[in-house]
Amino acid sequence: MSKSHRSNREAKKQALLTPKEKKAAKRLKKHVGDATPFIVKAP
């Protein structure tokens, strides 16, 4: 007996972000607190 393939199998989900976008988001998340915020006093 031969094995049969499932024809009603679900299609693979598409990724929400590309690998480049994932890396950029990860890098941004890692360095969120690095920049010193500008403090502007109103006159």
C-alpha positions as CSV (number, residue, x, y, z in Angstrom):
1,M,0.0,0.0,0.0
2,S,1.3,3.4,-0.9
3,K,1.0,6.5,1.3
4,S,-1.3,9.2,0.1
5,H,-0.7,13.0,0.7
6,R,-3.2,15.1,2.5
7,S,-4.7,17.5,-0.1
8,N,-6.7,19.6,2.4
9,R,-3.7,20.7,4.3
10,E,-3.6,24.4,5.3
11,A,-1.3,26.8,3.5
12,K,1.7,28.1,5.3
13,K,1.1,31.5,7.1
14,Q,2.9,34.5,5.6
15,A,5.3,36.2,8.0
16,L,4.1,39.6,9.3
17,L,7.6,41.1,9.1
18,T,10.6,40.4,6.8
19,P,13.8,39.2,8.4
20,K,15.3,42.7,7.9
21,E,12.3,44.3,9.6
22,K,12.5,41.9,12.5
23,K,16.2,42.7,13.1
24,A,15.5,46.5,12.9
25,A,12.7,46.2,15.4
26,K,14.8,44.1,17.8
27,R,17.7,46.5,17.5
28,L,15.4,49.5,18.2
29,K,13.8,47.7,21.2
30,K,17.3,47.0,22.6
31,H,18.4,50.6,22.4
32,V,15.3,52.4,23.5
33,G,16.7,54.0,26.6
34,D,20.1,54.9,25.2
35,A,19.3,58.3,23.8
36,T,19.1,61.2,26.2
37,P,15.9,63.1,25.8
38,F,15.9,66.8,25.2
39,I,14.4,68.8,28.0
40,V,13.0,72.1,26.8
41,K,11.9,74.6,29.3
42,A,9.2,77.0,28.3
43,P,10.1,80.7,28.9
